[in-house]
Amino acid sequence: MVGDEEAISAVLNRLRRAQGQLAGVISMIEQGRHCKDVVTQLAAVSRALDRAGFKIVATGLRECIAEGTAADGQREMSVDELEKLFLALA
């Protein structure tokens, strides 16, 4: 994701949102809120993390296809490696 400022910004925004939602879940549990409300908010955290992960994998795949090798000379991940990362999020 090095160099793709738009993708980095989008991922960071999603992660910050998830961080805030997780803090909300912790607070809800501490307050003794109803389990339905806690689980609903926890699901939102999970979706935000999944979307951040998908964005990272999608950006990596795009960079891998477009460039072939990393800017610093290191080998980019293969499509198989990216697929494994993507499936790890599923």
C-alpha positions, 0 to 999 in steps of 0.5 A, a space after each residue: 500500500 506504499 504510495 497509494 495515499 487514497 487507499 491508505 487514507 480510506 483504510 485508516 478512516 475505516 480502522 479509526 471508525 472501528 476503533 471508536 465503535 469498539 470503544 463504544 462496545 466496551 462502554 456498553 458492556 461496562 454499562 450493562 446494556 442489553 446484549 442485542 445492542 452490544 451484539 449489533 454494535 460488535 457486528 458493525 465493528 467486525 464489518 468495519 475491520 473486514 472492509 479495511 482488510 478487503 481494501 488492503 488486499 484489493 489495493 495490494 492486488 491492484 499494485 501487484 498487477 500494475 507494477 510486478 515488483 515493488 518500488 524498493 526492488 522486493 518481490 510483490 506478493 503473488 496472486 496466490 498469496 493475495 488470494 490466501 490473505 483475502 480468504 483469511 478475511 472470509 
